[in-house]
Amino acid sequence: MNQTNAVFITALSIISLGYFLKHKNIVTEKEGKIITKLLVHTTFPSLVFVTVMRVHIQLNLLLLPLIYIIFSAISMLIGTYMFSDLPKRLRGLLTMSCGGFNLGLFAFPLIEGIWGSAGMVYAALFDVGNSIVVFCMVYGTGVIFAAGSEDAGERKRVKLKKAFFKIFTLLPFQAMLLGLFVNLSHFPMPTLLVDIIDIMAKGNKVLVLLIMGIYLNLSMSKEVFQKVAKVLLVRYALGLAMGLTLYYTLPFEPLYRSIVLICLILPVGMTLLPFSDELGYDSRIAGVLVNLSMIISFALMWGLVLGMELG
């Protein structure tokens, strides 16, 4: 068995274990949220920190977050017009779901397994753009469409300001900034501290894959599926078109171009769920979008890596 198949089969097995634990009521989705919170505040920022700390900073890396921002701007603009005939709140939710990706809780363990720390460097830089998209563009769009006639402009500005500052209070984002500081300043980190952070970072992969299985839920009505299908059509058609174009035209090394392609077909971000709850959108549709897109992206990644020999 080659390395690529081994990575995906291993990942699928751990995801299945997470789903089995939920199915048998050994672990509930509520408990899964606690595990996610633990992950976001321990293993995930540790992984981001050690990855960014060791990367060799090059000018071409600055293009990665920009690609993510451009993709989401285009896809959300398409969504705005595609769903223009729908009720305002439904249009808002579907437009939100056209932007943003699930990197940390989906792609990181797969990218690390296939391409190792070298691939994680590019993924971490992509996540900078993803953070901006999720907490500014996606959340901002949600605030605008959720606003009723009683909402004053001041209230909207307060919510958008809160979203902007939320980026800088996220521990993974802070870990990225700290890693960049250590990297660029050549700050001498104590070996023991780096070893501890390394150990924590290694625990991220298993936790993330278990969480994916615990959250997996595909129950939906035909009406919901029709709405979800349009969003996924926009995301994957544009993602594949843009990803393949960049893969064959960017003048960079194959690994760089491979990660660009893979990152543009990732699933809807998990943040869509809490955003939907907070802004009063239909969380059932948000849940189906997140879960169905994870399955599609998993299959697409496997097929692209094998078919195009990216691994």
Phi and psi in degrees as a GROMACS rama.xvg file:
@    title "Ramachandran Plot"
@    xaxis  label "Phi"
@    yaxis  label "Psi"
@TYPE xy
-77.2127  169.175  ASN-2
-61.0587  -41.6858  GLN-3
-62.1791  -49.706  THR-4
-61.2181  -38.6567  ASN-5
-61.8357  -42.3204  ALA-6
-64.0144  -47.6618  VAL-7
-70.8667  -38.0955  PHE-8
-67.0584  -40.3892  ILE-9
-61.6291  -46.855  THR-10
-61.1576  -43.8603  ALA-11
-62.8632  -37.1762  LEU-12
-65.2826  -42.4894  SER-13
-70.5547  -38.2814  ILE-14
-61.8632  -42.8579  ILE-15
-62.9031  -36.8444  SER-16
-63.4182  -43.3003  LEU-17
-60.5787  -42.435  GLY-18
-65.3876  -40.4359  TYR-19
-62.2305  -42.425  PHE-20
-62.0048  -38.1082  LEU-21
-71.6684  -42.4041  LYS-22
-60.1915  -34.9659  HIS-23
-89.7478  7.60422  LYS-24
59.3011  25.0566  ASN-25
-76.459  -38.0766  ILE-26
-131.953  130.788  VAL-27
-97.5904  167.122  THR-28
-63.4312  -32.427  GLU-29
-62.4012  -42.5308  LYS-30
-70.0474  -30.431  GLU-31
-62.6099  -35.0421  GLY-32
-64.943  -34.3808  LYS-33
-67.2529  -41.416  ILE-34
-63.7149  -40.4307  ILE-35
-61.6463  -42.9749  THR-36
-62.148  -40.5509  LYS-37
-62.95  -44.3652  LEU-38
-61.133  -46.8103  LEU-39
-64.9868  -22.8491  VAL-40
-105.867  2.49665  HIS-41
-134.68  -79.9082  THR-42
-67.8406  -39.486  THR-43
-66.5857  -51.8486  PHE-44
-62.8038  -30.4406  PRO-45
-63.161  -43.6586  SER-46
-64.0821  -44.357  LEU-47
-61.6625  -44.0123  VAL-48
-61.9056  -51.3572  PHE-49
-68.5121  -30.4596  VAL-50
-67.6731  -50.5108  THR-51
-69.5589  -34.8029  VAL-52
-60.772  -32.8021  MET-53
-99.7552  -3.28357  ARG-54
-73.7898  144.962  VAL-55
-87.5109  105.8  HIS-56
-66.4199  124.951  ILE-57
-129.838  154.582  GLN-58
-60.4676  -35.7364  LEU-59
-67.4839  -16.8084  ASN-60
-68.0794  -26.2831  LEU-61
-67.301  -17.8254  LEU-62
-71.9577  -27.4886  LEU-63
-60.9537  -53.0727  LEU-64
-62.4063  -31.7197  PRO-65
-65.0509  -38.8906  LEU-66
-59.3689  -43.9724  ILE-67
-62.9172  -42.7176  TYR-68
-65.1349  -43.1843  ILE-69
-63.8403  -44.4886  ILE-70
-57.6033  -50.5378  PHE-71
-65.4541  -36.013  SER-72
-62.0854  -43.5385  ALA-73
-67.9277  -47.4615  ILE-74
-65.6828  -38.2234  SER-75
-71.4046  -32.9219  MET-76
-65.6714  -42.8136  LEU-77
-60.8007  -44.3643  ILE-78
-61.1611  -39.1736  GLY-79
-57.6615  -41.9905  THR-80
-80.8186  -36.1223  TYR-81
-64.3935  -35.2123  MET-82
-104.713  21.3523  PHE-83
-65.4348  -22.4415  SER-84
-90.2733  0.396801  ASP-85
-90.9075  160.224  LEU-86
-54.3215  150.325  PRO-87
-54.6537  -46.5888  LYS-88
-70.3924  -37.3151  ARG-89
-69.0623  -39.6915  LEU-90
-61.5067  -39.2351  ARG-91
-63.5283  -45.8859  GLY-92
-63.0554  -45.6132  LEU-93
-68.4948  -35.5906  LEU-94
-67.2991  -41.9131  THR-95
-56.2851  -43.0693  MET-96
-71.9584  -9.40199  SER-97
-76.9066  -17.5648  CYS-98
-115.555  159.965  GLY-99
82.9646  151.79  GLY-100
-133.943  162.827  PHE-101
-100.399  92.2511  ASN-102
-92.3916  -59.9878  LEU-103
-64.1572  -37.634  GLY-104
-100.302  19.382  LEU-105
-147.884  -61.1391  PHE-106
-77.4442  -35.3029  ALA-107
-54.3893  -48.5686  PHE-108
-65.3196  -32.5978  PRO-109
-73.5004  -44.7233  LEU-110
-63.4853  -42.0486  ILE-111
-63.6113  -39.1429  GLU-112
-68.1981  -35.3338  GLY-113
-87.0021  -47.2943  ILE-114
-110.682  -3.4087  TRP-115
68.7648  -157.999  GLY-116
-65.2016  -27.727  SER-117
-63.9291  -42.4449  ALA-118
-70.2232  -33.5663  GLY-119
-64.5614  -29.2078  MET-120
-58.1275  -49.5913  VAL-121
-67.9488  -39.757  TYR-122
-62.6647  -40.3417  ALA-123
-63.7868  -38.3983  ALA-124
-70.7036  -34.8092  LEU-125
-59.5142  -37.2162  PHE-126
-66.6227  -22.1959  ASP-127
-62.8306  -49.6114  VAL-128
-64.0882  -36.7788  GLY-129
-63.9978  -39.3183  ASN-130
-62.0015  -42.6219  SER-131
-63.9756  -44.1409  ILE-132
-62.3066  -49.3261  VAL-133
-64.8416  -47.7552  VAL-134
-91.2609  -11.0492  PHE-135
-109.481  -61.8943  CYS-136
-72.128  -50.5209  MET-137
-69.2591  -53.3868  VAL-138
-64.064  -40.3912  TYR-139
-60.0273  -42.429  GLY-140
-62.2658  -41.8914  THR-141
-61.1233  -41.8696  GLY-142
-62.9028  -43.508  VAL-143
-63.8445  -46.779  ILE-144
-75.3047  -25.363  PHE-145
-79.4112  -18.3083  ALA-146
-66.8827  128.439  ALA-147
-93.4972  -176.734  GLY-148
-65.2797  -23.3662  SER-149
-81.7231  -10.0142  GLU-150
-79.076  124.833  ASP-151
-85.1411  159.202  ALA-152
-60.231  -32.9222  GLY-153
-62.7014  -39.5844  GLU-154
-64.5354  -39.5392  ARG-155
-63.1001  -44.0092  LYS-156
-63.4499  -36.2528  ARG-157
-64.2694  -42.9103  VAL-158
-66.0404  -41.5268  LYS-159
-67.9848  -38.1016  LEU-160
-63.8337  -39.6752  LYS-161
-62.042  -41.4469  LYS-162
-64.5607  -41.2855  ALA-163
-62.2387  -46.9563  PHE-164
-71.3249  -21.1968  PHE-165
-64.4875  -30.3915  LYS-166
-56.8909  -44.8996  ILE-167
-79.1271  -10.9971  PHE-168
-97.8724  -4.48025  THR-169
-72.1026  128.932  LEU-170
-61.8237  -42.5184  LEU-171
-60.2713  -37.4877  PRO-172
-68.7873  -40.829  PHE-173
-64.1762  -37.9382  GLN-174
-63.6218  -35.8498  ALA-175
-66.0782  -44.4584  MET-176
-63.781  -40.9872  LEU-177
-65.5336  -40.9162  LEU-178
-61.5019  -39.889  GLY-179
-64.6569  -40.4165  LEU-180
-62.0617  -47.5391  PHE-181
-61.9994  -40.6141  VAL-182
-63.6496  -52.1384  ASN-183
-75.5546  -31.4991  LEU-184
-90.1385  -9.4152  SER-185
56.9232  37.4082  HIS-186
-64.4109  129.17  PHE-187
-75.5842  105.258  PRO-188
-84.5641  134.781  MET-189
-57.5441  133.392  PRO-190
-57.0743  -42.2629  THR-191
-61.2572  -41.8393  LEU-192
-64.3111  -43.4648  LEU-193
-62.9687  -39.8187  VAL-194
-61.9835  -41.2322  ASP-195
-64.0105  -45.0088  ILE-196
-64.5473  -38.1399  ILE-197
-59.6925  -44.6777  ASP-198
-62.4325  -43.6654  ILE-199
-62.9354  -40.2086  MET-200
-62.3468  -35.712  ALA-201
-67.4556  -21.1069  LYS-202
-81.5505  -6.5139  GLY-203
-66.8403  -41.249  ASN-204
-58.1147  -51.4558  LYS-205
-64.8669  -43.4298  VAL-206
-61.1512  -43.7135  LEU-207
-61.7241  -45.9527  VAL-208
-66.6681  -38.1497  LEU-209
-63.2966  -42.4522  LEU-210
-60.4515  -40.4726  ILE-211
-58.6789  -41.9079  MET-212
-69.1205  -38.592  GLY-213
-65.3473  -36.8647  ILE-214
-82.178  -14.5766  TYR-215
-61.3784  122.822  LEU-216
-158.32  118.832  ASN-217
-118.805  16.7886  LEU-218
-71.2719  126.444  SER-219
-158.786  154.973  MET-220
-86.6105  167.272  SER-221
-62.6685  -39.038  LYS-222
-62.8635  -43.6827  GLU-223
-65.0465  -42.0779  VAL-224
-60.4234  -39.2629  PHE-225
-63.0417  -39.1388  GLN-226
-70.2843  -42.1448  LYS-227
-64.5917  -39.989  VAL-228
-59.2528  -37.4151  ALA-229
-65.5638  -41.0554  LYS-230
-62.9739  -46.94  VAL-231
-65.9057  -34.151  LEU-232
-61.3777  -44.9997  LEU-233
-61.4225  -49.8821  VAL-234
-63.1976  -49.3628  ARG-235
-78.9297  -33.7137  TYR-236
-65.8901  -47.1078  ALA-237
-68.5366  -40.7358  LEU-238
-61.898  -45.4472  GLY-239
-67.3229  -42.7525  LEU-240
-63.0509  -47.6534  ALA-241
-70.1223  -41.5226  MET-242
-64.2118  -44.6969  GLY-243
-68.9216  -37.7239  LEU-244
-61.4485  -47.0776  THR-245
-67.6768  -35.5907  LEU-246
-60.701  -40.2866  TYR-247
-91.5265  -7.01584  TYR-248
-117.63  -25.1864  THR-249
-65.6968  135.426  LEU-250
-87.7962  43.3814  PRO-251
-119.214  175.063  PHE-252
-62.3568  156.201  GLU-253
-55.8397  -38.6326  PRO-254
-62.8835  -44.3627  LEU-255
-55.579  -50.9223  TYR-256
-67.2033  -33.6091  ARG-257
-65.6602  -44.1844  SER-258
-66.3419  -37.6304  ILE-259
-58.4816  -48.5307  VAL-260
-60.9307  -48.0132  LEU-261
-64.7553  -41.1815  ILE-262
-69.7069  -19.5063  CYS-263
-86.3581  -1.09699  LEU-264
-122.127  28.2325  ILE-265
-79.585  162.363  LEU-266
-74.8548  171.24  PRO-267
-59.8573  139.919  VAL-268
-65.0704  142.647  GLY-269
-61.8813  -23.232  MET-270
-64.2912  -15.521  THR-271
-60.8103  -30.9354  LEU-272
-67.4802  -55.2404  LEU-273
-65.0603  -32.6661  PRO-274
-62.9221  -41.9641  PHE-275
-63.0588  -43.1448  SER-276
-62.5618  -45.9729  ASP-277
-64.7957  -39.3202  GLU-278
-95.575  0.931383  LEU-279
79.9189  25.7738  GLY-280
-86.6333  174.161  TYR-281
-75.7525  104.422  ASP-282
-71.6459  -19.5083  SER-283
-65.0814  -45.0614  ARG-284
-65.2204  -40.8943  ILE-285
-60.7217  -42.4431  ALA-286
-63.9306  -41.5363  GLY-287
-66.0504  -40.6629  VAL-288
-60.2594  -46.0454  LEU-289
-63.7216  -47.4312  VAL-290
-71.9926  -46.3016  ASN-291
-65.3368  -38.5286  LEU-292
-66.6682  -30.3335  SER-293
-64.2384  -41.3807  MET-294
-66.0271  -45.7374  ILE-295
-62.5717  -45.161  ILE-296
-65.6044  -38.5997  SER-297
-59.6941  -47.3068  PHE-298
-66.3389  -41.5851  ALA-299
-64.2766  -43.8303  LEU-300
-59.4612  -47.3328  MET-301
-59.0466  -47.1342  TRP-302
-65.2215  -42.815  GLY-303
-68.0196  -43.5517  LEU-304
-63.1417  -41.2595  VAL-305
-74.8044  -50.3017  LEU-306
-64.578  -38.4067  GLY-307
-99.206  3.09721  MET-308
52.3331  53.1051  GLU-309
-82.836  -25.3129  LEU-310
